[in-house]
């Protein structure tokens, strides 16, 4: 049921165009995956996500475990039916949220003991717990339980997290193979190691030796520089299996997506498009725009004439500013709609350029045009 094929590669960079076959459809890569933390991509319906051509979305194991809980989702028949989404779903392991949101009590090789960020209730997380929950969610792609690394961190701390990530990957795979529906769900391994070259190389080799149908790059986009991120991707591009999909976790900034694609990454996800949209920060072809800036008050042009989304085809900057300034729900929806489509479209355009043999030119044009200087709010 799972198959990944490369259909075109850029001879001058590491960029690849591929097809990932899953039980709920074929995913054309490179691909950006909107994040649906609580069984919803914030403010967007399933129909609207299909309209912007979201090929696959994410669900969050930790959050869905807390609300509504595994019993309700099981009775609903899995996450697809619960949220009325017919296309592929990837679920993360819950590991990142355990370390970023929950009040950590104790972590050992055996498990993580923490308290819920919602009500303080005691939670015991482990690779086996994560595989069980993702089995209930019935996602197309599940992720191994891993220990996320904070940056900056000492080499010793990063190595400790790496060792535990490898151990948990082994346990995740063993439990997954004996308890989950392996014909309808794939398990991806996660590479850690921070920005230390030796640890990244070691983690990659250890996770690849365990063997998974796909590999994720974790522990980036957590405060390191763009240059450090790209350096790490360059290292991994030379190690990761060329015939398996590569997933850069938590990265959604347009420049990072483009540079990631140039370094062989196939899949991306991030909450940035919807979070920024709700706050009035929008991505357009020339860079970032703060729609609340007073310069937009009497601007009756499209947000981005080059964008094909519903927002840009039907509404002006002036109207979007008005909605955002008033705190109207429609403003958050229209801005999120645009940011999502803009980000999804980046991957689509990169894919088209790779297939046409023109990716280096596309990369150069995008980097020259996209300026990281948002308007200031007045």
N, C-alpha and C positions, 0 to 999 in steps of 0.2 A: 504493500500500500504506500510505502515511502520510497521515493526515488529522487535523486538530485542529478541533473544533467547540465553541464556547461555548454551553451550554444554559441558563445562568442567570447573572445578575450582580446584585450588591448595589448598589442605587441610592445608598447612603450611604457606601460604602467602595469599595475597588478589588477586592473579593473576587469570584472567578469560579468557576463549576462547569463543567467541560468533559469532553470525551471525546477521548482520543488513540488513534487506531487505528494498530496496529503489526502486523507479520507474525505475532506470537505472541499477539495478543489486544488487546482494547480496554482502555485504562487510564482509569478514572474519576478525574478530578482535582477538587480538590487531592489529592495523593498523597504519602505518605512512602515512601521506597525504602530498605529495609535494605541494609547494605553487606556484600557477600560478597567481601572482598579477595582471598582465595586460592581462589576458586571454592567458597566456603562461607561462609554467615553463621554466625559462630562458635557452635558447639554445637547448631545447628538443622538438621534434615533438610529436604529439599524438601517432604515431606508436611506437616511441622509449619508450614513457612512458608505453605503453601497454607491451612492451617487458620486461621491468624491473618489471612488475606486479604491477604498480600503480593502486590500486583498486578505489581510489577516490582522487581528487585534489581540491585545493582551488582557489576561485576567490576573488578579493578584491573590495567591494562595493564602497568605497571612490575613489579609483583610476579609476575604470571603469566608475563611474559617471562623472569624469573629462575627461577621454579619453577612448573610443570614444564617450561616452555619452549614455544615456538611449534610445534615439530615434533610433540610429543606431543598437544597440543590439536588440531592439524590432523588427525592420524591418528584422533583420537576423533570427528572430524566437527564440531568447534566447541564452544564453551563450553556451550551448552544440553545437548548430548548428554553431554559430559564430566561434568557435575555433575547430570544427570537433572533438569533444570528446564525445564518446558514453557511457562512464561509469559515475558513480555518481560525483556530484560536491557539495561542501560545500562553501557557501559564508559568509564571516564575515560581521559584521554590519557596518563597517566603523568607529566605535567609537575609536579604538586604533589609527588609522591614523589621526583622527581629533586632537588628543592630542599629537601625536608624530611628525607629519609633518606640519600640517597647523598652521598658525599664529593665535593663539587663541585670540579672541576679547572679548567674553563674554559667560559665561555659566550660565544658570538658569534652574530651574526645567522644564521650557517649551521647551527650545531648546539650541543649541550651535550655536553661531555666530562666524565665523572664516573666514580666507582668504586662498585661494588656495595656496599651496606651489609651484605651477607652474607659475601662472600669477598674483597672488594677488587678484583675483576676489572674491567678497563677497559670502559666502556660509552660508546657514541656514540649520543645521542638526537637526533632531529630530527622535524619534522612528517611527513616521508615514512616514517620508522621507525614512528611512532605509527600512521599510517594502515595500514601493512602489518600490524602486530600486531593492530590492531582488525579488520582484514579476516579474519585467521585466527580470531580469537575469534568472529566472526560475530554480534556483538551487534545488537540492534534499533536502538540509538542509540549512535553513537560521538561522541567529543568532540574538538574541535580541540586541537592541541598549543599550550600557552600558557606564558607566563612568569608564575609566581605572584609576587605582591608581598608582601614582609614588612612588617608594621606594628609599631611606627612606622617610617616611612621618609620621606626627604626628597621634595619635589615632583619633583626631578630624577631620583631613582631610580625613582619611580613612573611618571614619563613614559617613562623608558627601557624599563621593563617593558611599558608600554602599546604603545609603538612596535613592540617585538619581537612582542608578542601579535598585533597587526594583521598584521604581515608573515607570521607563522607561520599565521595563519588563512587568508590568501590561498593560501599553499603547501599547507596541509592540504586546502582545498577543491579546488584544482587536481589534486592527486594522488589524492584520494578519487574524484573524478568519472571519472578514467581507469583506476583500478585496483580499486575496491571495487564490490560489488554494490549499486548505487544503488536497485534495486527492492526490496531487502530490508534495507537499512541506511540510516539517516538520520544526517546529521552536524550537530551543534549547534555554534554559535559561542559564545565565552566573552568576556564583558565584564570588563575589569579597570579599574584606576584608583584603588584604595585608597579612602580616604574624602575625596578631593579632588573637590569638585563639578565643576570644569571638566574634570578628567581623566575622570571617569565619563561625563559627557555626551559628550565627544569619543570615548571608546572605544565607547560605545553606538552613536553615529552611524556610526563607521567599520566596526564589525562588522555592523551592520544593512545598510549599503551593499554589503558583500560578498555578503550574502544567504544565509540558512540557514533550514531548516524549524523551528528552535527556538533559543532563546537562553538561555545560562546566565550567572549572576552569580557571578563568582569573587572571591576575595580578601577575603571577609568571614568573620566568626566566627574571626578569627585574633588576637583580643586587644582589638579595639575595643569600645567601650561599646555597650550595646543601643541607646541613643539615636542613636549614630553609624550603626549598621546601619540603623535604621528611616529615618533621614534619607536615606541613600543609596538605599534602596528607594523612598522617596517620589519622588525625582528620576527614577529609572529607570522608575517606573510611568507617568510622563507621556511617556516617550520610546519604550519598547519596543512593537513592533507588537502590537495587541490580538488579532490573529488567529493568533498563534504562541504555543506553550507557553513558559513562563518557569520556569527551574530555578535555585533558590538552593542553591549547592553547599556541602556540609559543615555544614549547619545542622539540628540535631535536638532542640534544647532546646524543650520544650513551649511556653513563652511566645513564643519566637522564631518557631515555626511558626505559631501563631495570628496574631501580628502581621504575619508575612510574607504569610499568606493575605489579611489585610485590606489589603495593599498590592499585590495582584494576582499574587502568586507561585502557581504551579501545582504545582511539584515540589520535593521536599526529600530530602536524604540525610544520614546521619551514622552514625558508629560508636558514638555515645553510648549508645543503648539497651543494646547488648550489653556494651560496656566497663563501664558503670556497673553493669549486672546482675552481672557477674562479681565486682565489688568490693562488692556488697551495697547499692548505692545505687539505690533504686527510686522511680519516679514513680507517684504515685497522684492521685486526683481533687483532693485538697486540697494537694498539693505533693510535696516529696521526703521519703523515709523512709530512714534507715540501718537496715536490717534487723538489723544486729549489735548495735544498742542493747539493753541489758539489760532495758529496759522491755518488749521483745517476747518475753522468755524464757517467760512464762506467759500470753501472749496467744493464745487459741485461736480468734480470729475471723479472718475472711478479710482478706487484705492490703488489698483495695479492694472493698467490696461493690458498687460501681457498675461494676466491670470484668467483662467476660464471658470472660476468657481462661481457659485450662485450669488455670493456677496458682491463680487466685483462686476458681475453682469447686471446687477439690479439696483445697487445703492451707491450713494456718493460718500466721499470723506466727511462732508458736513453732517450728513445724517448719522453716520457711524459715531462721529464725535458727540453729537447730541445725545444719542442713546447711552454712550459710555459715561458721559458727564452726569446723566440723570440716574445712572445705575440700573437702567432697564435690562431685564433678562434678555430681550431680543438682541441688545448690543453684545452681550457676552456670547450669545449663540452665533451671531453673524461673524464676529471676529474670530471665534474658535473655528467656525466653518472654513473661513479663508485660510487661517494658519495651517489647518490640517491638510486642506487641498494643496496649498503651496508646498508643504513638506513632502506629501505623497508624490507630487508632480516632479520634484527634484529627482527622485529615484527613477521615475518613468523616463524623464528626459535623459538621464545618464545612461539608462539601459538602451534607449534609442541610439544614442551616440556611440556606445560600445558596439552595437550590432552593425552600425553604419561605418565603423572603423574611424570615427572622428572624435573619440573621447578626449584625447589631449587638447584638441581645439576647444571642445566644450568646457573642459576644466579651466583653461586659460581665460575664456570669456566670462565664465561665472565668477571666478576670483577677481577679475578686473572690474566687474560691474557691481558686485555685492559689497557695499561699504558698511562697516560696523560703526556707524555714527548715528544713533537714534536721535530724533528731535527731542529737545528737552521740553518738559511740561511747563506751561505758563498759565 
